Amino acid sequence: MSNTTVYEFPLKEKVRNYLRIEQLMGQLKLGASGLDNGLSLYFFEQLFTLLDLFERIDIRTDIIKDLDAHEKNLVHWSQLPNIDNEALQQTLKTIINVRDKLKVSKKISAVLRDDKFLASIRQRFAIPGGTCSFDLPNLHYWCHRPIAQRQEDIKQWIMCFALTEEAISIALSFLRERTAFSVIEAANGFYQGVADDRNELIRIRCQTNEEFYPTLSGNKYRYAIRFMYYTPPEGRTGAVEKPVQFDLAAC
């Protein structure tokens, strides 16, 4: 397909957290790349959102379990014929290295919580308009420090997430590559599928030049896909009521 986009819908809470962290890390790095005050504030917003998320969930336990499972699978695959053993061994080495480091690492929230500057500004970011210079003169001062000094601070803060980010990247890569896309047709814009115990993520690839998008409801046992109009045609409801062809991967 050309002019397509992929929608991802998690069936398990663990994968939902992985995807949220992946997106927030991308937004964090976008904010870190800017030199103006607006992007600096955006950076801190994403940083504190990530911290809030890590304080609410025990993501490390889920990641370690996934990496353990990937290690066992790779050991099994290494015994099969026609396997690129060099690439497999390199991947296996990376997984073991990341997992072992993750087991002995400190919690991200604990490391950044000890940063006095971050602690002094964090609460104001929860208040609408709470980051004005008269509210946070220390943040205003930081935003006008030399670029090199600000970039060094940002580098140190982002490094706190590097190990977890790599581990989640590995886990999502294995998950996304587990199943290839298949062509499916949704009769009257609706499709229902049955998941098995291994399914954790539903990926939908469809055309971007159509005036509709997919929604998904369900759980780890079954799911339903309904296509909805972005702007419903006059006299119609929001639901698409015609056949829709799309690509589906139940990972």
N, C-alpha and C positions, 0 to 999 in steps of 0.2 A: 504493500500500500504506500502511496505517496500522500503528503500532507496529512499525516496522522499524528495523534498524540496518545499517550498511555495513561490510563487512570489506574490507581492501585488502591484496593480495598482490603484491609487486614481482617482476618477472621478470628484472630486471637489478640488478647490485650498486649502480649509481649511484642508482637510485630507492630502493633499500633504505636507502642513506645519507641521502637526502633525507627519507624518512619518519621515520627515527630522530632526525634533527636537529629536525624539526618537532615531534615529541612531546617531546623534551627541552627545547625552548624553551618549550613550554606549561607544563611542570613547573617550569622555572626561574622563570617569571613567577608561578606559583602560590606558590612559596616566597618570592619577593620581596614578595608582597602581604601576608604575615603579619608581625606585630610581636613574636610570642613567640619564645623561643629554639628551640623545636622546629621551626618553619618556617624559621628562620634556618639551622639545621643542614641542613635539607632543601634549601634554596637552594644552599648550598655543595656538597652532594653532587651536585646536577644540574650545577652550574657545572664541577666537576672532571671529571664524566663527559663533558660536552661537550668540554672541553679534551683529554681522552684521545682522543676520537674525531677531533677536528681534527688532532691530532698524528700519527694513524695513516693518514689518507687525504688525498689531494690533491683536495678537493672543489671548489676554485675553478676548476680546469681544466674539470671536467664542467659546472659552472654556466655558465661563459663560452661553452662550445660550444653549450649549450642556448639561451642568450639570442641567440647569433648566428643559430641556426636559426629562432627565433621572429621575429627581425627580418626575415629573408628572406621568411618566410611572410606577414608583415603587409604588406610591400611588394608582394608578389604579390596579396594579397587587395584591396589598395587600388585595383587596376585593374579589379576586378569591379563589375558594376552592383548597385544596391540595397544598397550597403554604408554603414553609419553611419560616414562618413569622419571626423567629429569625434572620435568615441570611439576609432576605430582609430588616429588620429594621436596622441591622448593616450597610449594604451597603448604605441605605438611610441616616443614620447618618453621614457616611463618606463623602458622596456627599455634603450634606448641609454644613458640616464643611469646606471642601476644598473650596467650592464656596464662602462662606461668607468671608473666609480669603483672597481669591483671589480678591474680590471686594475692599478690603481696603488696599491691598498690594501696594508697590511702584513698578514702572516699573523696571524690571531686569537691563536693560541697564543703567538706571539712577543711580542705586545703585553701579554697578561696574565701571561706568564712573568716579565716585568720588575717586576711588582707584588710588593714585598717581603713584604707581609702575606700575600698568597695563597700565595706560595712557602713561607712559614714554617709554614703549616698544612696544605698539600695532602697531604703524605705520610701524616699521621695519619688522614686520612679513609679510607685503604685498610686500616686496622687495625680489626677489630671492637671497638667501644667506645673507640676511640682519640681521641675528641673530648671526653673528660671535662675538667673545669676544671683538674685537676692535670696533665693531659697538655698542654693548650693554654691556659695562663692568658691569653695574648694574645687568643685567640678569646673567652674568657669576658669579658675586658675589653671587646672590641668589641661583644658582645651586650648590654652594659649601658651603652653610650654613648647619648646623646640620639637619639631617633627620627630627627630631621631629618638628623643626621650619618650615621647608618646608611643612610638612604634615598638620600642623595647618593652614598655609596660604591656602593651597589647599582645606581643609575642609570648610573654611569660604567662599571661592569663589563658591564652588559647592553648598553650602547651599542656595545660592541666587536663584538657579534653582529648589530647591526641591519641592516647592509648585506647580509650573507650571508643573514639570515633573509628579507629582502625578496626577494632573488633566488630563493631556494628556493620562496617562496610563489608567485612568478610562474610558475616552472617547473612546480610541481605543479598550479596552476590551469589552465594550458594542457593539461596531461596529463589531468586529471580531466574536463575539458570536451570532450575530443577525441571521445568516444564516448558516445552515450545508452544507457541501460539497455534491455535486451530481456528478455522473459519466457522463461524456460528451464525445462524439467522434467528433473530428474535421476532416471533410472530406477533403482529400487532404491537411491536415495541416492547415485548415482555419475554423474558427467558428465565426459567427456573433450573437450577443445577443442584446436584447432590455432592456434598463434600465427603472425603474420607478423613481418617485420623491424621493423615500427613498434610492435608491442605491447610495452609496458614495465610495465604495471600491470593487474592483474585486480581488478575491483571487484565484490563480491557483496552484494546487498541482499536480506535475508530477514526473516521474522517473528521478533520477540523473544518471542512467547508460545509458541513451540514449544520442545521439550526437547532441541534439537540445534543444532549450529553447524557451519560449513564449515571444512574444511582443504584446503590446496592443495599439490600437488607438481608440479614441472616446471621448465621453462627457457624461453628465448626462442623455442623452436620448437613445443613442445606442453606442455599442462598437464592435470592431472586434479584434479577437485574431489570430495571425499568428505565426506559429512555424518556427523557423529559425535554420539552421545547424550552430553549432559552427565552424566546419571545413567542408565546403561543399564537398561532394564526387566529385571525378574527373568527369568533364564534366557536372556538374549540377550547378544550381544557388543556392543562399543561402537559398531559401525557401523550406521547407519540402513539398513534393508532394505525401504524402501517408497518410492514416488514422492514427490519433493520439488519443489515449484515455487518458483522464486526468480528474481530479476532479475540479469542479468549485463552488465557493460560491460568489454570488452577494449580498454583504452586504449593 
